[in-house]
Amino acid sequence: MTTELAVKATSLVKTFDDKEVIKHCNMTVRKGTIYGFLGANGSGKTTIFKMLMGLLIPNAGKVEILGKSSFENKNEILKSIGSMIETPVFYDHLSAKENLELHLSYMGIVNPQIENTLEMVGLEDTGNLPVSKFSLGMRQRLGIARAIIHKPRILILDEPINGLDPMGIRKMRELFLNLVKNHHMTILISSHILSEIEHIADTIGVIVNGRIVEEVSLSSIKNQFPDGLEDYFYNIMSGNGGKIHA
C-alpha cells in the first residue's frame, strides 16, 4: 500500500461566530485508499470536507491536496476533486444526462462518457425523465455520477448512500471499490451506516467535538474489537476508551 499522501491537513482551526468548531485537526489520507470519516451529527465532518476543497478557509492551519496547498491552488485542486457534500442540487426540469452535460460544460471538459457514468450508478434507463421526478435515492445516485464524471483523482462524499435501498447501497459499495482499484481514485467518505464503512474502508478517522481524535487502519480495529466497527465507534463516542493501541 502506498505511503504517498493524497490529503494532508495540519492543525486546522475554524470558527463561526467566535465559536471554535474545528480544533487543531490533523488528517492524513494515503493515495489509492478509502478513508472512512466517522463522527456524531454536528461534530464537524462536513466543515472539514469543505475546508479540504477550499470552499471554507480555515482560521489557522493548512491543507495539502496531492502535495499542493489547496488555498493557493484552489482552481487546479478543484479539477482533481469530485464531491458530493450535503444534499445535491440539480436543474430539476432537465434529465440526468442533461444535468451532467451542463456540469461538464462548466468545467470545460469535452468527450465525456456520460452514458457509461450513468450506467455505473444505475441510472442508465432514466432517458428524458426530468430530475423533478427522481426519488431521493435516484438523486443521490445522480450526485455520485456528477462527482465522478470528470474522472477526479480524489472523491469526497458526505453521506452518499442516504436514501438508497439495499440493492442501491450494495451497488455503490461495489462502485467505490472499483473506482479505487481500477480508476486509481482516493476516496474520503462519511456515513452513519457503519457496516458499509466496515465493508470498504482502509483507514478510519474519528472526529469528536471538532477534533480528530484518532486515525487507524480498519484491520487494527478488527484485531482489537472483534465485534467490529460499531463497537469501536461506540466506545470512543461514549468516552469508554476504545482507542487502538500500537
C-alpha positions as CSV (number, residue, x, y, z in Angstrom):
1,M,0.0,0.0,0.0
2,T,1.3,3.4,-1.0
3,T,2.6,5.8,1.6
4,E,2.2,8.8,-0.6
5,L,-0.4,11.2,0.7
6,A,-3.4,12.4,-1.3
7,V,-4.6,14.7,1.6
8,K,-2.7,16.2,4.4
9,A,-4.4,18.6,6.8
10,T,-2.4,20.2,9.6
11,S,-3.7,22.0,12.7
12,L,-6.9,23.1,11.1
13,V,-9.0,25.6,13.1
14,K,-12.3,27.0,12.0
15,T,-14.5,29.4,14.0
16,F,-18.1,30.5,13.4
17,D,-19.5,33.5,15.4
18,D,-16.4,33.4,17.6
19,K,-17.0,29.7,18.4
20,E,-14.2,27.3,17.6
21,V,-15.9,24.4,15.8
22,I,-12.8,22.7,14.4
23,K,-10.0,22.4,16.9
24,H,-6.5,21.9,15.6
25,C,-7.4,18.9,13.4
26,N,-4.8,16.8,11.6
27,M,-5.8,14.4,8.8
28,T,-3.7,12.2,6.5
29,V,-5.1,10.1,3.7
30,R,-2.9,7.9,1.6
31,K,-3.3,7.7,-2.2
32,G,-5.4,4.9,-3.5
33,T,-7.2,4.2,-0.3
34,I,-10.7,4.7,1.2
35,Y,-10.8,6.8,4.3
36,G,-14.0,6.4,6.4
37,F,-14.7,9.6,8.3
38,L,-16.9,9.0,11.4
39,G,-18.5,11.3,13.9
40,A,-21.8,12.3,15.5
41,N,-24.1,14.8,13.9
42,G,-22.6,18.3,14.2
43,S,-19.1,17.0,15.0
44,G,-17.5,18.8,12.1
45,K,-17.2,16.3,9.3
46,T,-18.9,18.5,6.6
47,T,-16.9,21.5,7.7
48,I,-13.6,19.6,7.4
49,F,-14.6,18.4,3.9
50,K,-15.4,21.9,2.8
51,M,-12.0,23.1,4.0
52,L,-10.3,20.3,2.1
53,M,-11.9,21.6,-1.0
54,G,-11.1,25.2,-0.3
55,L,-14.8,26.1,0.0
56,L,-14.2,27.3,3.5
57,I,-11.0,29.0,4.6
58,P,-9.6,27.9,8.0
59,N,-8.7,30.4,10.6
60,A,-5.5,28.5,11.1
61,G,-3.7,25.5,9.7
62,K,-3.1,24.3,6.2
63,V,-4.4,21.7,3.7
64,E,-2.3,20.0,1.1
65,I,-4.1,18.1,-1.7
66,L,-1.8,16.0,-3.9
67,G,1.2,17.8,-2.4
68,K,-0.1,21.3,-3.2
69,S,-1.7,23.9,-1.0
70,S,-5.5,23.8,-1.5
71,F,-5.8,27.5,-0.9
72,E,-3.0,28.7,-3.2
73,N,-4.0,26.3,-6.0
74,K,-7.8,26.3,-5.5
75,N,-8.9,26.1,-9.1
76,E,-6.4,23.4,-10.1
77,I,-7.2,21.4,-7.0
78,L,-10.9,21.5,-7.6
79,K,-10.4,19.9,-11.0
80,S,-8.8,17.0,-9.3
81,I,-11.6,16.5,-6.8
82,G,-15.1,15.1,-7.2
83,S,-17.5,15.7,-4.4
84,M,-21.0,15.3,-3.0
85,I,-21.4,17.4,0.1
86,E,-24.8,17.9,1.7
87,T,-27.9,17.4,-0.4
88,P,-27.1,17.6,-4.1
89,V,-28.9,20.3,-6.1
90,F,-29.8,19.9,-9.8
91,Y,-31.7,21.6,-12.5
92,D,-35.0,19.7,-11.9
93,H,-36.5,20.3,-15.3
94,L,-33.6,18.7,-17.0
95,S,-32.8,14.9,-17.3
96,A,-29.9,13.2,-15.6
97,K,-27.9,13.3,-18.9
98,E,-28.6,17.0,-19.4
99,N,-27.5,17.8,-15.9
100,L,-24.2,16.0,-16.4
101,E,-23.7,17.7,-19.8
102,L,-24.2,21.1,-18.2
103,H,-21.9,20.3,-15.3
104,L,-19.1,19.2,-17.8
105,S,-19.6,22.4,-19.8
106,Y,-19.0,24.5,-16.7
107,M,-15.7,22.5,-16.2
108,G,-14.7,22.9,-19.8
109,I,-14.5,19.1,-20.4
110,V,-15.2,17.5,-23.7
111,N,-15.8,14.0,-24.9
112,P,-17.5,12.8,-21.7
113,Q,-18.7,9.3,-21.2
114,I,-22.0,10.3,-19.8
115,E,-23.9,7.1,-20.6
116,N,-21.2,5.0,-19.1
117,T,-21.2,7.0,-15.9
118,L,-25.0,6.8,-15.6
119,E,-24.7,3.1,-16.0
120,M,-22.1,2.9,-13.3
121,V,-24.5,4.4,-10.8
122,G,-27.6,2.6,-12.0
123,L,-29.4,5.4,-13.8
124,E,-28.9,4.1,-17.4
125,D,-32.7,3.8,-18.0
126,T,-33.8,7.2,-17.0
127,G,-33.9,8.6,-20.5
128,N,-35.6,12.0,-20.7
129,L,-37.2,11.8,-17.3
130,P,-36.7,15.1,-15.5
131,V,-34.9,15.1,-12.2
132,S,-38.0,16.5,-10.6
133,K,-39.5,13.0,-10.9
134,F,-36.5,11.3,-9.3
135,S,-36.7,9.6,-5.9
136,L,-34.3,10.6,-3.1
137,G,-32.2,7.5,-3.9
138,M,-32.1,8.4,-7.6
139,R,-30.9,11.9,-6.8
140,Q,-28.2,10.5,-4.6
141,R,-27.1,8.3,-7.5
142,L,-27.0,11.3,-9.8
143,G,-25.0,13.3,-7.3
144,I,-22.4,10.5,-7.2
145,A,-22.4,10.4,-11.1
146,R,-21.7,14.1,-11.1
147,A,-18.9,13.7,-8.7
148,I,-17.1,11.1,-10.8
149,I,-18.0,12.2,-14.3
150,H,-14.7,14.1,-14.8
151,K,-12.6,11.2,-13.5
152,P,-11.2,13.0,-10.5
153,R,-8.2,11.8,-8.5
154,I,-9.9,12.4,-5.2
155,L,-13.5,11.8,-4.3
156,I,-15.1,13.4,-1.3
157,L,-18.5,12.0,-0.4
158,D,-20.6,13.2,2.6
159,E,-23.3,10.6,3.4
160,P,-23.5,9.4,-0.2
161,I,-25.8,6.4,0.5
162,N,-28.6,8.2,2.2
163,G,-32.0,7.3,0.7
164,L,-30.6,4.2,-1.1
165,D,-32.3,0.9,-0.9
166,P,-30.3,-2.3,0.0
167,M,-29.6,-3.0,-3.7
168,G,-28.5,0.6,-4.3
169,I,-26.2,0.5,-1.3
170,R,-24.5,-2.6,-2.5
171,K,-24.1,-1.2,-6.0
172,M,-22.5,1.9,-4.6
173,R,-20.2,-0.2,-2.4
174,E,-19.0,-2.1,-5.5
175,L,-18.6,1.2,-7.4
176,F,-16.4,2.8,-4.7
177,L,-14.1,-0.3,-4.5
178,N,-13.9,-0.3,-8.3
179,L,-13.0,3.4,-8.5
180,V,-10.1,2.8,-6.2
181,K,-8.9,-0.4,-7.7
182,N,-9.4,0.3,-11.4
183,H,-9.5,4.0,-11.7
184,H,-6.9,4.8,-9.1
185,M,-9.0,7.2,-7.1
186,T,-8.7,8.1,-3.4
187,I,-12.0,8.3,-1.6
188,L,-13.0,10.1,1.6
189,I,-16.4,9.1,2.7
190,S,-18.6,9.9,5.7
191,S,-21.6,7.7,6.7
192,H,-23.8,6.9,9.6
193,I,-24.1,3.3,8.2
194,L,-21.1,1.9,9.9
195,S,-21.5,-1.6,8.4
196,E,-20.9,0.0,4.9
197,I,-17.8,1.8,6.0
198,E,-16.6,-1.5,7.5
199,H,-17.0,-3.2,4.1
200,I,-14.9,-0.7,2.2
201,A,-12.6,1.5,4.3
202,D,-8.8,1.0,4.6
203,T,-8.5,3.7,7.3
204,I,-10.9,5.1,9.9
205,G,-10.8,8.7,11.1
206,V,-13.0,9.7,14.1
207,I,-13.9,13.3,14.9
208,V,-15.3,14.2,18.3
209,N,-16.5,17.7,19.1
210,G,-14.4,19.3,16.3
211,R,-11.2,17.4,16.9
212,I,-10.0,14.3,15.0
213,V,-9.1,12.0,17.9
214,E,-7.8,9.0,16.0
215,E,-6.8,7.7,12.6
216,V,-6.3,4.0,12.5
217,S,-6.4,1.1,10.0
218,L,-9.6,-0.9,9.8
219,S,-7.6,-4.1,10.2
220,S,-6.2,-2.8,13.6
221,I,-9.8,-2.1,14.8
222,K,-10.9,-5.6,13.8
223,N,-8.0,-7.1,15.7
224,Q,-8.8,-5.3,19.0
225,F,-12.6,-5.1,18.6
226,P,-13.9,-8.5,17.4
227,D,-17.5,-7.2,17.3
228,G,-16.4,-4.7,14.7
229,L,-16.5,-1.0,13.9
230,E,-19.8,-0.3,15.7
231,D,-18.3,-1.5,19.0
232,Y,-15.1,0.6,18.4
233,F,-17.1,3.7,17.5
234,Y,-19.5,3.4,20.4
235,N,-16.6,3.1,22.9
236,I,-14.9,6.2,21.6
237,M,-18.1,8.2,21.4
238,S,-19.2,7.2,24.9
239,G,-15.8,8.0,26.5
240,N,-15.1,4.4,27.5
241,G,-11.8,4.3,25.8
242,G,-11.7,2.3,22.6
243,K,-8.6,3.8,21.2
244,I,-6.3,1.4,19.2
245,H,-3.0,0.6,20.8
246,A,0.0,0.3,18.5
